[in-house]
Amino acid sequence: MRYGLRRQLLPLFVIAVLSCAGSDEGSRVLVRVGEQGITLGEFQRSYHEMLVLEPEVRADSSAARRYLKDYMSKTLLEQIAADSVDWTPLFEHRVQSYLEVLMVRAMNHDAYGYQGHLTDDELRKIYERARTVYHYRALPCPSREDAMQKLLNVREGARFNMMADRILGRGDGGDMGWQTILEAPESIIDVLDELGPEEVGGPVETGGQFFLLQLLEKAENPTLRPFDEVSQMLRFNIYKDRGGTLKRHFVAELLRKYRYEMRMAEIIWMTEFLREETGGLEHTFDPDTLESGPGGTVTAPKEGSGVPWTESPFTEEEKGRILATTSVDTISAALFLDHMLTKLFFTWPSFERPEHVTGPLRELVIQRLSPHEARARGYGQDPDLLWQIKKRRGLVHTRQLILQKIRPQVLPTTEDVFAYYQEFGPKTDDPERRRYIMVIVTDDELAEQAREILLRESNPDQAYQEIKALDPDASWLGARGFTVVEDQASGVIDQRVFQLRPGQVTESTPVGDRVAVARLETIHRPMTQSFEEVFEDLRRALTQGRIDSLMNVYLDERRSITPIVVDEAVFKQIRFERLPAES
């Protein structure tokens, strides 16, 4: 059965994404496509991935049978790609880069990201703690050691509020007001829970700082909002507190493990260099300096604004100056600037202080160290990630088949696109509408006079006043008039206004025992985009349709010479029902 235009896109692209690696379980071959065997385990996993992505599909043997046909077509297409397009180092680099992304994502999730995946039951237990509200003071400290020293001072008699005033300079003793777990970090609430009035506790780490806390009082929360109203905010706050602390520890250990060292002399040079080079750079967001791409996305600064270089501002010697080192990497000036150029220019700092360089530098180092650490932890051999890589490899190869072999054969000319536009271009079912004003007078003679006034006086109100002066019994629909839709024009006046141009007036028309005249004010015609406006969209649609057709031809030819054998006994072992998503 041939695929239609819309049908083709799902099997050959989504199915390519859904292909999967085999496993020890289910190692029996379900189907052979030429020399290639597809195991039960491989198909089973891909089938259930499809069911997750397409919840409207009924999970039964018929769905599995249809998906198996799609899967065999996907396999044939990958075989055609393997025979037609050489696998190059560039393609492998793309796949390995994708693997690094998956590895780092999995590592970060296991290290701290899992804190953002609380169940609703877990979140409700935390929410119940919001029934208590705390009035407390807080004193931030630069380090745990500093916090411990200040805590010792309090225990030796120092007044917490006076210490906070001296350090913070706010004059409120560090008063944080009344807060619940919906506002304050969970780690702070944990400490306040254990304190009595006027007691001091801590240090507690949150947000990259250490805090000492003094409880003033606590009470029942009289204004607790319903769980559904605050659940998303609470989930984010819990992740920010729990995950943030874990992330900071993880990153600190990563930098320690790989012996991250900055070269301050070079960093000061880079700070001064960028301060001078970007002195005229706009460091705040200004939408007028941006180009807008497809879908309204920001693509680049407009000419004359933004990053001031069209090529590297460094000399050859300056490019190689080393800003930082780790045990596995070296960060040069050129590499650092490349990293900065990946950011939108209005997010750049002013480079007034070395911290404006050390911050992005640290970010770059972490970005480059993370794949090393992920591989060291074995994520490169994770079966789930290797499964994803097998899918990506097939997708890359298939895409190159399309780009290199199929697309060049079917690219339409401008004449082809115009013919397509005439046949399938933008259409609209929106009927034409017309707005008119109408005046009703006593007799035909007054109607003729009213008609002359409407032709002469464009202002509806002024025209009506003149007509009213001639016929005190005259009436009308008002200055806004009446709008009639083309296929709903049933009355004589309605039908006559569709024969007029704006500003023209109908002949007098009897309305009961009186006479009416009407003037057409505006015409609303359905808007149809011009060929130039839709050219690129139509060319893409036409190209894709031709690609689909030619791919079907290739698939038909390949099927005709490829033996395909399904083991029906193995097919009966497929679990057809829909499994839980986490399976």
N, C-alpha and C positions, 0 to 999 in steps of 0.2 A: 504493500500500500504506500502510495506516495505521500510525502509530507506537504501540507500547504504552507504558505508564507508564515503564518503565525505559529503553526504547529511545529515547523522546523526549528524555531529558535529554542524551544524548550528541550527537546531531546539532545540536540547537538552541542548546546552550550551549558545548560544546567546539568544535563546528564554527564557531560565531560567533567564538570566540577564534582559530581557525585561519585565518580569512579573511585574504587577503593582497593587497598591491598588485601591479600589473603591472610588467613590466620591458621594456626594449627587445628583449631576446632573448625569443622566443616571443610576439611581439605579435599573432600571428594569433588571431582570436576562436574559442574552442573552443565556446562555447554562448551563445546569446542568451536572456535571460530578460526578455521584454517588450522595452523599449528598451535595457536594460542588457546590455553585452557582457562576458563573462568570458574573459580571454585565456588562452592556453596557459601562458604564464609564470606568471600568477597562480595558476592551478589547480595547475600542477606543483609550485610551492613549497608550497602548502597541503597537497597530497597527501603530500609527503615529510615535512612536519611531523607529519602524522597518523601516519605509519608510525613516526616516532621515539617519539611518545607512546604508541603501541599496538604494542609489539613482537610481540604474539601474532598480529597480522593478517598473513596471507600476502600478500606483495607480488606481485600479478599483475594482469592486465587486468580480472578480475572484481572485485577489490578496488577498482581505480580506477573501475570503472563504478558500484559501490555508493556510493563516496564522492562521485562526481559528482552522484548523485541527492540525497544529503544536502546537498551544497554548493548545489544549486539550491534546496532547501527553505530553507536558511539565507538565501539571497539573497531569496527571496520574503518571508520573515519581515521582513527589513530594509526591503524596499519597503513592506510593510504599516505598519511603524513610521514610516517617513518620511511616509506619507500620513496617519497618525493622530495623531502626536505632534510638536508643533513643537520644533525644535532651539533651545534657549534658551542664553543666555550662561552659565548655571550648568553646563549639560552641557559646553559648550566649555571652561569653566574646569577641570572634572574631567579632561578629555582632556589639556589643556595641562599640568596638574599631573603627570599620569602621564608625559607626554613629558619634563618636567624630571627626574623620578626616573630615567628611562631614560638621559637625557643625562649626568647626574651619575655614574650607575653606570658608563657606558661610559668617561667621562673618567677616573674614578678607577682603573678597570681598566688603561687605557693608561698612566697615570702611575705606578702602583705595584702595583696588584692582580695584574698578570700574574705577579708573582713567586710567587704561591701556586699556579701551574698548571704545576709542573715535571712532566716525563714521568718514568715509572719508571726509565728509563735514566739520566736526569740525576740523579735522586735516588740511584740506586745508586752513581754515581761519587762523590757527596758522602759516602755511607755508607762507602765504602772508606777515606776519610780517618780514620774512627774507629778504624782499626787502630793509630793512634798516640795515646798519651795524654801530656798535658803537665802539668808541675808549674810553676806560675808565680805571680808577684805582679802585682797590678793597682792602679793609683792613679787614681781618677776626678778629673777636672778640670772646672771650670765652663765653660770655653771653649777653643777651639783655641789662642788666643793664650796663655792661661795654661798649657796643656799644653806648648807649644813653649818657654816660659820655663823650666818645670821640667825639660824634657829637656836644655836648655842647661846647667842647674845640675848635672845628673847627669854630663854630658860634661866639666864643669869640675871634677868630683871629689866631688860630693855623693853620699852613700850612699842608694840607692833605698829600702831598708827603713827607714832612720831618717826619711827624708822622709815615707814612708807612715805611720809611727807618729805623727809629729807632726801630720799632717793628719787621719788617721782615728781616732787614739786607741784603737786596738784592741790594740796591743802585739804584733801578729803580722807586722808589716812588709808588710801587704797580701796575705798569703799566701792564694791561692785554692784550694790543694790540687791534686789530680790531676783533670784534666778532658779530655774528648774533644770532638769536634764535636757529639756528642749532647747535651752539657751547655752548653758555651760557645758564644757567638755565632760564626758563620762568619768574620766580619770579624776577630775576635780570633785565631782559629786561623790565618788567613792571615798575620797578623803574626808569631805564634809560630813558624810554619813557617820563617821567614827568619832567625830568631835562633839564636845559639849560646848555650851555658850562660853565665849571668850577664849576657848582653847585654840592653840596654834598647831598646825600639822603640815606635813610635807617633808622634804620637797617632792613635788609631783611634776613629771615631765609632760608637756603638751605644747603643740605648735612650735617645737624647736626651742622652747625655753623651759626653765625650772621655776616653779612657783612655791612660795610659802603661803599658807592660807590661815585665816582666822575666822572661825564661825562666830557670828554675832547672835543669830537666832534662826530657828526654823519653824515652819508652820504648815498647816494643810493648805494646799493650793485651791483657792476658791474659783479660779477661772480656767480650769483645764479644758482645752478644746478636744473634740472627739478624735479618736485614733485616726480615722480616715483622713481628717484634715491635716494632720501633722506627720503621718507616717513617712512620707517621702523626705521631708526635711529632717526627721529624726534619723532615718537610715543614712542620709548623707553625713550628718554630724557624727554619728557613731563611726562610720568609715573614716572620716577625716581624723578623728581622734585616735582610734585604735590603729587603723592602717597607716596614718601619718607617722606615728611613733615607730612602728615596725619598719616603715620605709626608711626613715632616717637612720635607724640602726643598721639596716641592710646596706645602705649606700656607704655609711661610714666604714663598715667592715670590708666592703668591696674596695674602697680606696686604700685602706690599710693593707689588705692582702696583696694588692698589686703595686704597693709602694709608690703611691702618687706623690710627686714632688713638683712644686712650682718654682720657676726661676724668676724671682721678684724683679731683678734688674731688667729682664726682658719684658716683663709684664708692665713695668713703669714706662718703658719705651713704647710699647704697644698702646698704652693708655694715652700718652701724649700724642702719638702719631694719629690715632683715631679722633682725638679731641680736635686736632687741627684740621684733619681732612673732612670731618663731618660738621664743622662749625656752622655751615649754612643749611644743615639738614633740618627739616621739620620733624620734631620728635613727638608731636602729638597728632592724633588721628584727624585727618582732613579728607573727607570723601571726595572733595573736588580734585584731589591730586591722584586719584586712582582711575585706572581703566576698568571697565566692567566687561566681564567675559560672559559666555553662555550661562544662562540661568542666574545672572546677576552676581557671579563670583568675581572676586578681585583677582586680576591676572597680573598686573604690573603697574608701577607708577607711570603717570603721563610724562611725556617728554619735558625735560626741564625741571623735574621735581624728583625727590627720592634720593636713592643712593647715587653719589656723585661720580661713580666710575663706570666707564664702559669696558675697561680692561684693568688688569691688576695694577694697583698703585705702588707695589713694591718693586725694588730693584731685585736682580737675581740673588744677590747676597742677602737681602732682607727677607726674601721668601723662606730661606732656610733657617732663620733664627728660631731657636727652640724656646717655647714658652713653658712647657711642662713635659715630664717624662713619667712613664710607669714601667713596670718590669716587662711589659709586652708591647709598648707603644711609645711613640714620640709625637708631640703636638707642635707643629711648626707654625710660623706666622701665616703662611699661605693656607694651611689647613684650617686655622682658626677663622680667618677671614671668609673662607668658603662656608664655614658653619654659620657665621653671622649673616651672610647673604641669603641663607635659606629663610630668614625671618623677614616679615614685613618691615619696611624701613621705619615706620612710625612707632615701632616697639623698641627701637634701639635706645640705649641710654645716652646721656650726654658726655660720658667718658670724663667726668670731672674727678673721679677717684679710681684707684686701682681695682676696687670692688666691682666696677662696671666692666672690667675685663675678667676678673677671677670668677665671677658668677657664671657667665656663658662658657668660660673655659672648663669649669668643673662639670657643667652640663654636657659638654662635648666629650670629656673624658669618660663619664659614666656611660654615655651612649656607645662609645667604642669598646669599653671594657665588658659591657653586659653580654655580648655574644660569646666572648672568651669564657666568662664565668658559667654561662648556660651550657656550653659544651663540656666544661670541666665537671659539671654536675650531672652529665649524662642525658641532657634533654635532646641532644642530637640523635640518640638512639631510641627515643620514646616511640613506641609503636603507633600511637595516635598521630604523632607529628609526621612520622614516615608515611603514614596513610595519606595525610594531607599533601605531602610532597609528591607522592605518586600521582595524585589527582592534578596537582599543579603542573607536573611535567607533561602529562597528556594534554592539558589545556594549552600550554605554551606551544607544543608541537602542532596541535590542531589549528591554533590561531595563525601560526606561521604558514601553514598550508594555505589558509584563506588569503593571507596578505601577499604571499609570494606567488602562488600558482593560480588561485581562483579569481581573486579580485581584479588583477590586471586584465583578465579576459572579458570581464563583464562591465567595466566602467562605462556609464552612459555618456553620450555626447550632450551638448546643450539642446540639440534638436530632439534627442530622445526624451530629455526631461520635460521639454515644452509639450511634446505630444502626451506625455504622462500627465502633465498639469491640466491639459484640456480634457482629458478623460477622467482623471481622478483628483483633480486639484480641489482647493478649498470650496466646499459647498455649504449652503446654509438653508435651513427650512424656515427661517424667520421671515414671516410675510412683511410686505411693505406696509407702512403706516403713514397716515396723513392727518395733520391737525388743521382745523378750520374754525373760523368764527362765523356765526349765523345771526342775522337780525330778522325778526318777524314784525311786519307792519300790517296796516289795516287793508290796503288795496293795492292793485297793480301799479297805479300812478305813483304812489308813495314808494313802492318797491323799486321802480326805475330810478327815482331820486336817491334812494338809499344805495342803490348799486353804483351810481356815479360818485357818491361820497366815499364809498369803500375803495373805489379805484383811485381816487384822488388823495385821500388821507390815510397814511400808513399806520398812524397811531390808533389802535382799536378804541381806546377810551374816548379820544377826541372825535373819532368818526361817529361813535354811538351817541355822544352828546349832540352832535349836529342832527343826527337822524331823530333823536328824541325831541329836539326842538320843532321838527316838522310834524312828528306824529307822537303826541304824548302817550298814546297807548302802545308804542313800540316796546318790544322785549328782545332779549338776546341771551346767549349762553355765557356771557362774561368774556373778559379779555383773554383768558387762557383758552377759551374755545372748547372744542371737542375733538378727540382723537378717534379715528376709525381705522380698523385693520382691514386689509385688502379682501381677505376671504370672508369677512363678516359685514361687508358693505351691502346692507339689504335695502335701506330706504333710497328714495329718488335723489335726495340731496347727497347722501353718502356716495352713491354711484357717480354723480356728476363731478364731485370734487376730485375723483381719480382721473378725470379728463383734463384737469387744469394744471398750470404751472403756478408756483408761489406768486401771490399778488393778484392773480386773476379771480374774477367773481362770476358765480353762476348766473344764469338767467333766472328770472323770478319763478318761483315754484309754489303752487298752492299747498298750504298746510291747514287742513280743516277749512274754516271760513275766512282764513287770513292768507297772507303771502309772505314767503321767505326768500332772502338772498344770502349766499354764503361766499366767503373769501378764503381761499387756500392760504394758509400761513407757512407751513413747513412740510417737507417730505422726508420721511425716514426710510432710507433704503438699506437692506442688509449689507453689511460691510464684507467685501471679499478681498482677501489679500492679493496683491499683484504677484505676477510670476517672479519678479526680482526679489520680493520679500520672502517667498517660500522656496526659492531655488535650492538652497543648500539642504533644507529638510526633505524636499522631494527627491533630490539626487541621492541622499542617503537611503531613503525608503526604496527607491527604484534599484539602487545598487544591492541592497540587502535582499530584495526579492530575487534578483538575478543570481546572487550568490547562492541562495537557497535552492533555486532551480538547478544550477550546475552541480551543487553538492549532491542533490538527488540523483542526477545522472551518474556521477562518480560512484555513488553508493550502489545504484542498480548494476553498474558494470562490475563492481567488486563482488557483489553477491552472486552474480552469475558464474564467477570462476572460483568462489571460495566455499568449500564444504562447511556447513554449519550443522552440528549435531547436538540436540538437547537430550540429556539423560532424564527421562521422565520419572524414573524411580527416585533420582536425587531431587527433582523438582517438587515431588510430594513431601519432601522433608523441610521445605521452606516454611517458616513461621509467618503466616499471612497477616495475622492480626497486628494492630497498631500497638507498639510498645510505649511505655512512658518515655518522655523526651530524654530523661537522664540516662536511659539505657543505651 
